[in-house]
Amino acid sequence: MIEIAEAQRLITETTVVLPPRRVRLEDAAGQQLRADVVADVDSPPWDRAMMDGFAVSAADFPAPSAQADDSTAAREIVDLDVAAERAAGDAAGLTVCPGRCVRIMTGAPVPPGADAIVPIERAIDGTAAAHAGSRVRLQDPRFRIGQHIARQGDSFRAGQTVLRAGVRLAAPQLGLAAEAGADHVVCSVPPRVAIIATGSELVPVGVVPAYGQTRNSNGPMLAAAVNECGAEALPLGIAGDKPEPLRAAIAQGLAADMLLLSGGVSAGDYDLVPGALAAAGVECVFHKVRLKPGKPIWFGVFRRAEAAPTLVFGLPGNPVSSLVCFELFVRPALAIQAGQSAAAGQRPVFPAQLLAAVKGNAKRPVYHPCTLTQEPAGLTAEPLPWGG
């Protein structure tokens, strides 16, 4: 049996930062990018219309004069034949020549020969609905070459780094990565934590327990604690107190970054977890820590040839013991796996005034459930009834 500080030191020395993984964009939100994203195309990939209107040749529009005022420009009317129509995604071949235009929709490729878009609102005399084969009358007092066109490569060029490693991925970054052609990105990902509750007496939460049975409260409790740390909980259900089902559940759980088992780590006839873990090739780092509750805790490591080692915690079956051990030992390990310090995974510690006596233990530190209340003079701790 070792001290709490020694157990924490051994866990810290055993735990490694998880390597980055290549994940789908949809699964990367909130994670840190670990490899640059480089565009495979220009954006826009071609000259793109930015408004609904008419793609025109500037040769049909009078050059602005320094002497012309707005009223003079406003009187300039251009009559054009509508030669074709082009919607977004339409790349039908057509060259715009003087005297002709193309009716165009927002997002469509600008046809060759066109060097400006005149918005549909600039069509006059009821010609805004002009389609191929008819004529449109346009009056644009502020006409300029290149207006309402997004030029090819204005946003970025093929081969350009659009996102640098280290950035935190949110919706705008993921949208940019998608436009650059990255359907997957390499990033830090939350640890995946498999959770197994052991005990033939356990039944799922939705089942009314019969005589001698107990609901599996540890499974949901530990899953919530894992998710609270920003990790990903993978509940694997209940494994009964028989070697074969326990071995099968452990084999499945060892594929995760961390495996938590609750129950089966004491010294009873049906406490099969340590033996089952040894049979699965898990190396024991320590078993039993000097604290109350939580003394039977088991910790080990399963080394994988092509992946980071899986950390394995055998937590006591008592819910309070299990939660105390999670806070003291599992939470800091999850922080290290996620690339943080062990201290980042520890709860803050505050002094409080104890409102009633509690029974201690001369040989082991005791973690006693209390209700904390913030009073004007500071925190108070009221011990809760607890029978172990």
ROLOFI-512257 format. One record per residue (C-alpha): chain; x, z, y. Coordinates in pm, whole numbers. Example, Ala and Ser with C-alpha at 12.3 -4.5 7.8 and 13.67 -1.06 7.14 Angstrom:
BEGIN
["A"; [1230; 780; -450]]
["A"; [1367; 714; -106]]
//
This chain:
BEGIN
["A"; [0; 0; 0]]
["A"; [143; -104; 338]]
["A"; [75; -16; 700]]
["A"; [-151; -224; 927]]
["A"; [138; -340; 1144]]
["A"; [336; -452; 840]]
["A"; [37; -646; 706]]
["A"; [-7; -819; 1042]]
["A"; [364; -905; 1052]]
["A"; [353; -1060; 705]]
["A"; [46; -1265; 797]]
["A"; [214; -1389; 1117]]
["A"; [529; -1489; 930]]
["A"; [331; -1672; 661]]
["A"; [92; -1861; 890]]
["A"; [189; -2201; 1035]]
["A"; [32; -2420; 1301]]
["A"; [-185; -2683; 1140]]
["A"; [-54; -3040; 1179]]
["A"; [-267; -3282; 1382]]
["A"; [-520; -3495; 1198]]
["A"; [-659; -3842; 1252]]
["A"; [-1031; -3791; 1312]]
["A"; [-1331; -3997; 1417]]
["A"; [-1408; -4003; 1788]]
["A"; [-1741; -3831; 1723]]
["A"; [-1556; -3533; 1573]]
["A"; [-1287; -3505; 1842]]
["A"; [-1485; -3357; 2132]]
["A"; [-1321; -3045; 2272]]
["A"; [-993; -3100; 2085]]
["A"; [-646; -3164; 2224]]
["A"; [-507; -3515; 2186]]
["A"; [-177; -3516; 1999]]
["A"; [-86; -3889; 2017]]
["A"; [-121; -4140; 2301]]
["A"; [-414; -4383; 2298]]
["A"; [-296; -4739; 2372]]
["A"; [-543; -5016; 2457]]
["A"; [-562; -5319; 2229]]
["A"; [-750; -5536; 2482]]
["A"; [-783; -5585; 2857]]
["A"; [-1071; -5408; 3028]]
["A"; [-1276; -5591; 3131]]
["A"; [-1168; -5840; 2865]]
["A"; [-1283; -6123; 3095]]
["A"; [-1420; -6159; 3450]]
["A"; [-1754; -5977; 3437]]
["A"; [-2063; -5997; 3658]]
["A"; [-2142; -5664; 3820]]
["A"; [-2492; -5753; 3945]]
["A"; [-2789; -5966; 3841]]
["A"; [-2785; -6283; 4049]]
["A"; [-2622; -6623; 4067]]
["A"; [-2263; -6720; 3984]]
["A"; [-2156; -6958; 4259]]
["A"; [-1861; -7156; 4390]]
["A"; [-1727; -7034; 4723]]
["A"; [-1693; -7397; 4827]]
["A"; [-2071; -7403; 4883]]
["A"; [-2057; -7119; 5135]]
["A"; [-1920; -7161; 5487]]
["A"; [-1600; -6977; 5557]]
["A"; [-1661; -6677; 5785]]
["A"; [-1572; -6745; 6146]]
["A"; [-1421; -6494; 6381]]
["A"; [-1667; -6615; 6647]]
["A"; [-1974; -6599; 6423]]
["A"; [-2186; -6289; 6456]]
["A"; [-2417; -6144; 6195]]
["A"; [-2717; -6330; 6333]]
["A"; [-2534; -6663; 6294]]
["A"; [-2425; -6581; 5940]]
["A"; [-2773; -6467; 5850]]
["A"; [-2910; -6815; 5933]]
["A"; [-2679; -6987; 5680]]
["A"; [-2888; -7096; 5382]]
["A"; [-2736; -7255; 5070]]
["A"; [-2947; -7467; 4833]]
["A"; [-2812; -7490; 4479]]
["A"; [-2921; -7633; 4145]]
["A"; [-2950; -7368; 3872]]
["A"; [-2760; -7541; 3592]]
["A"; [-2783; -7269; 3325]]
["A"; [-2846; -6905; 3251]]
["A"; [-2601; -6653; 3114]]
["A"; [-2693; -6308; 2978]]
["A"; [-2463; -6024; 2874]]
["A"; [-2287; -6129; 2555]]
["A"; [-2352; -6500; 2621]]
["A"; [-2034; -6707; 2636]]
["A"; [-2185; -7057; 2627]]
["A"; [-1949; -7306; 2784]]
["A"; [-2034; -7428; 3136]]
["A"; [-1825; -7488; 3446]]
["A"; [-1974; -7415; 3788]]
["A"; [-1923; -7704; 4028]]
["A"; [-2006; -7729; 4400]]
["A"; [-2379; -7771; 4445]]
["A"; [-2458; -7592; 4119]]
["A"; [-2481; -7227; 4010]]
["A"; [-2559; -7023; 3701]]
["A"; [-2824; -6755; 3685]]
["A"; [-2632; -6453; 3548]]
["A"; [-2707; -6101; 3429]]
["A"; [-2504; -5783; 3483]]
["A"; [-2225; -5760; 3227]]
["A"; [-2215; -6128; 3142]]
["A"; [-1888; -6327; 3151]]
["A"; [-1843; -6516; 3477]]
["A"; [-1836; -6890; 3395]]
["A"; [-1534; -7103; 3488]]
["A"; [-1548; -7240; 3841]]
["A"; [-1750; -6946; 3974]]
["A"; [-1567; -6712; 4209]]
["A"; [-1848; -6493; 4343]]
["A"; [-2187; -6348; 4245]]
["A"; [-2472; -6364; 4494]]
["A"; [-2721; -6085; 4413]]
["A"; [-3072; -6189; 4318]]
["A"; [-3197; -6001; 4625]]
["A"; [-3030; -6271; 4840]]
["A"; [-3259; -6546; 4705]]
["A"; [-3520; -6644; 4965]]
["A"; [-3840; -6844; 4994]]
["A"; [-3967; -6726; 4655]]
["A"; [-3671; -6870; 4463]]
["A"; [-3550; -6539; 4312]]
["A"; [-3718; -6637; 3983]]
["A"; [-3535; -6970; 3970]]
["A"; [-3413; -7055; 3619]]
["A"; [-3220; -7344; 3466]]
["A"; [-3349; -7679; 3589]]
["A"; [-3480; -7552; 3923]]
["A"; [-3328; -7482; 4262]]
["A"; [-3248; -7155; 4439]]
["A"; [-3206; -7086; 4808]]
["A"; [-2944; -6822; 4887]]
["A"; [-2877; -6645; 5213]]
["A"; [-2586; -6396; 5203]]
["A"; [-2463; -6292; 5548]]
["A"; [-2173; -6093; 5403]]
["A"; [-2058; -6346; 5143]]
["A"; [-1695; -6314; 5035]]
["A"; [-1489; -6464; 4756]]
["A"; [-1476; -6238; 4448]]
["A"; [-1779; -6030; 4542]]
["A"; [-1958; -5846; 4259]]
["A"; [-1704; -5957; 3998]]
["A"; [-1494; -5716; 3790]]
["A"; [-1174; -5905; 3723]]
["A"; [-1017; -5915; 3378]]
["A"; [-783; -5617; 3331]]
["A"; [-897; -5437; 3648]]
["A"; [-940; -5112; 3452]]
["A"; [-648; -5145; 3209]]
["A"; [-439; -5402; 3025]]
["A"; [-373; -5449; 2654]]
["A"; [-73; -5237; 2556]]
["A"; [-133; -4987; 2836]]
["A"; [-149; -4615; 2754]]
["A"; [-492; -4501; 2867]]
["A"; [-479; -4139; 2740]]
["A"; [-168; -3925; 2711]]
["A"; [-106; -3670; 2437]]
["A"; [-198; -3322; 2554]]
["A"; [-526; -3406; 2725]]
["A"; [-837; -3215; 2622]]
["A"; [-1093; -3461; 2487]]
["A"; [-1437; -3453; 2650]]
["A"; [-1708; -3718; 2680]]
["A"; [-1532; -3931; 2948]]
["A"; [-1202; -3937; 2756]]
["A"; [-1376; -4029; 2431]]
["A"; [-1565; -4311; 2604]]
["A"; [-1237; -4444; 2742]]
["A"; [-1072; -4423; 2399]]
["A"; [-1362; -4620; 2250]]
["A"; [-1330; -4894; 2513]]
["A"; [-957; -4913; 2440]]
["A"; [-1034; -4979; 2073]]
["A"; [-960; -4636; 1921]]
["A"; [-1228; -4548; 1667]]
["A"; [-1006; -4259; 1551]]
["A"; [-767; -4036; 1744]]
["A"; [-490; -3798; 1640]]
["A"; [-567; -3452; 1768]]
["A"; [-556; -3082; 1699]]
["A"; [-854; -2980; 1492]]
["A"; [-1012; -2641; 1420]]
["A"; [-904; -2470; 1097]]
["A"; [-1144; -2531; 810]]
["A"; [-1236; -2201; 645]]
["A"; [-1398; -2190; 302]]
["A"; [-1607; -1878; 234]]
["A"; [-1700; -1744; -110]]
["A"; [-1907; -1432; -173]]
["A"; [-1837; -1281; -515]]
["A"; [-2063; -1062; -725]]
["A"; [-2326; -1126; -993]]
["A"; [-2560; -892; -808]]
["A"; [-2577; -1121; -504]]
["A"; [-2869; -1352; -425]]
["A"; [-2909; -1599; -137]]
["A"; [-3049; -1469; 191]]
["A"; [-3383; -1647; 139]]
["A"; [-3445; -1475; -195]]
["A"; [-3622; -1139; -220]]
["A"; [-3378; -925; -422]]
["A"; [-3502; -782; -749]]
["A"; [-3404; -439; -874]]
["A"; [-3023; -419; -884]]
["A"; [-2972; -724; -664]]
["A"; [-2836; -750; -308]]
["A"; [-2867; -1025; -49]]
["A"; [-2549; -1211; 39]]
["A"; [-2506; -1081; 393]]
["A"; [-2126; -1120; 398]]
["A"; [-2141; -1499; 370]]
["A"; [-2340; -1560; 689]]
["A"; [-2158; -1278; 868]]
["A"; [-1814; -1424; 794]]
["A"; [-1930; -1778; 875]]
["A"; [-2050; -1658; 1215]]
["A"; [-1721; -1476; 1276]]
["A"; [-1525; -1791; 1183]]
["A"; [-1733; -2012; 1412]]
["A"; [-1694; -1760; 1692]]
["A"; [-1317; -1815; 1667]]
["A"; [-1363; -2187; 1720]]
["A"; [-1287; -2267; 1355]]
["A"; [-1510; -2455; 1112]]
["A"; [-1687; -2246; 849]]
["A"; [-1742; -2405; 505]]
["A"; [-1974; -2170; 310]]
["A"; [-1936; -2225; -65]]
["A"; [-2208; -1983; -172]]
["A"; [-2193; -1713; -438]]
["A"; [-1958; -1688; -735]]
["A"; [-2065; -1445; -1006]]
["A"; [-1839; -1194; -1178]]
["A"; [-1732; -1431; -1454]]
["A"; [-1396; -1608; -1475]]
["A"; [-1513; -1970; -1499]]
["A"; [-1748; -1987; -1197]]
["A"; [-1498; -1788; -991]]
["A"; [-1210; -2021; -1084]]
["A"; [-1419; -2328; -1000]]
["A"; [-1518; -2189; -659]]
["A"; [-1158; -2091; -580]]
["A"; [-1031; -2440; -674]]
["A"; [-1280; -2591; -429]]
["A"; [-1194; -2342; -155]]
["A"; [-818; -2400; -179]]
["A"; [-868; -2749; -33]]
["A"; [-945; -2585; 304]]
["A"; [-695; -2447; 555]]
["A"; [-808; -2092; 480]]
["A"; [-1010; -1932; 202]]
["A"; [-1205; -1609; 251]]
["A"; [-1346; -1425; -50]]
["A"; [-1556; -1114; -12]]
["A"; [-1573; -863; -295]]
["A"; [-1390; -837; -625]]
["A"; [-1056; -711; -490]]
["A"; [-1070; -342; -585]]
["A"; [-972; -191; -921]]
["A"; [-1299; -212; -1114]]
["A"; [-1358; -393; -1444]]
["A"; [-1534; -677; -1262]]
["A"; [-1288; -709; -972]]
["A"; [-1158; -1044; -1094]]
["A"; [-1042; -1204; -770]]
["A"; [-668; -1115; -776]]
["A"; [-629; -1242; -1132]]
["A"; [-828; -1559; -1063]]
["A"; [-617; -1632; -754]]
["A"; [-295; -1581; -950]]
["A"; [-420; -1818; -1219]]
["A"; [-491; -2079; -948]]
["A"; [-132; -2061; -826]]
["A"; [-191; -1847; -517]]
["A"; [112; -1635; -429]]
["A"; [27; -1273; -343]]
["A"; [185; -1153; -18]]
["A"; [29; -805; -18]]
["A"; [-256; -611; -175]]
["A"; [-396; -293; -13]]
["A"; [-339; -172; 341]]
["A"; [-342; 182; 471]]
["A"; [-670; 181; 668]]
["A"; [-1033; 285; 632]]
["A"; [-1249; 92; 570]]
["A"; [-1068; -209; 424]]
["A"; [-798; -61; 203]]
["A"; [-839; -310; -90]]
["A"; [-770; -623; 122]]
["A"; [-568; -893; -57]]
["A"; [-365; -1164; 117]]
["A"; [-181; -1460; -30]]
["A"; [-79; -1821; 25]]
["A"; [-138; -2140; -171]]
["A"; [137; -2393; -101]]
["A"; [37; -2760; -100]]
["A"; [288; -3043; -133]]
["A"; [149; -3274; 136]]
["A"; [-40; -3035; 360]]
["A"; [-8; -2705; 540]]
["A"; [-39; -2401; 310]]
["A"; [-381; -2252; 253]]
["A"; [-409; -1889; 357]]
["A"; [-619; -1677; 122]]
["A"; [-783; -1346; 215]]
["A"; [-960; -1132; -42]]
["A"; [-1183; -912; 174]]
["A"; [-1363; -601; 49]]
["A"; [-1728; -648; -42]]
["A"; [-1851; -367; 182]]
["A"; [-1980; -546; 496]]
["A"; [-1820; -305; 742]]
["A"; [-1489; -320; 553]]
["A"; [-1506; -699; 543]]
["A"; [-1569; -726; 917]]
["A"; [-1294; -477; 1007]]
["A"; [-1045; -674; 798]]
["A"; [-1158; -999; 956]]
["A"; [-1094; -861; 1304]]
["A"; [-757; -709; 1221]]
["A"; [-609; -980; 1000]]
["A"; [-810; -1303; 978]]
["A"; [-880; -1361; 1346]]
["A"; [-508; -1359; 1450]]
["A"; [-423; -1595; 1161]]
["A"; [-688; -1842; 1276]]
["A"; [-539; -1834; 1627]]
["A"; [-193; -1921; 1491]]
["A"; [-330; -2206; 1279]]
["A"; [-498; -2345; 1592]]
["A"; [-166; -2347; 1779]]
["A"; [-213; -2024; 1973]]
["A"; [-36; -1690; 1951]]
["A"; [-148; -1413; 1719]]
["A"; [-221; -1203; 2028]]
["A"; [-464; -1469; 2150]]
["A"; [-674; -1403; 1841]]
["A"; [-693; -1028; 1885]]
["A"; [-978; -848; 2054]]
["A"; [-898; -670; 2380]]
["A"; [-858; -292; 2348]]
["A"; [-1014; -51; 2599]]
["A"; [-1017; 329; 2614]]
["A"; [-1357; 496; 2583]]
["A"; [-1494; 850; 2591]]
["A"; [-1612; 959; 2247]]
["A"; [-1955; 1123; 2276]]
["A"; [-1959; 1302; 1938]]
["A"; [-1716; 1411; 1670]]
["A"; [-1628; 1175; 1387]]
["A"; [-1455; 1247; 1060]]
["A"; [-1100; 1117; 1047]]
["A"; [-847; 1073; 770]]
["A"; [-499; 1218; 780]]
["A"; [-357; 945; 558]]
["A"; [-528; 632; 697]]
["A"; [-641; 507; 1040]]
["A"; [-1020; 502; 1051]]
["A"; [-1227; 233; 1219]]
["A"; [-1567; 390; 1281]]
["A"; [-1873; 192; 1398]]
["A"; [-1982; 294; 1747]]
["A"; [-2208; 178; 2026]]
["A"; [-2014; 106; 2347]]
["A"; [-2183; 157; 2682]]
["A"; [-2040; 78; 3025]]
["A"; [-2103; 381; 3244]]
["A"; [-2000; 424; 3611]]
["A"; [-1711; 644; 3497]]
["A"; [-1602; 404; 3222]]
["A"; [-1683; 312; 2864]]
["A"; [-1848; 560; 2630]]
["A"; [-1846; 536; 2249]]
["A"; [-2136; 683; 2055]]
["A"; [-2063; 703; 1679]]
["A"; [-2321; 536; 1457]]
["A"; [-2442; 694; 1133]]
["A"; [-2218; 555; 860]]
["A"; [-2202; 655; 498]]
["A"; [-1912; 428; 404]]
//
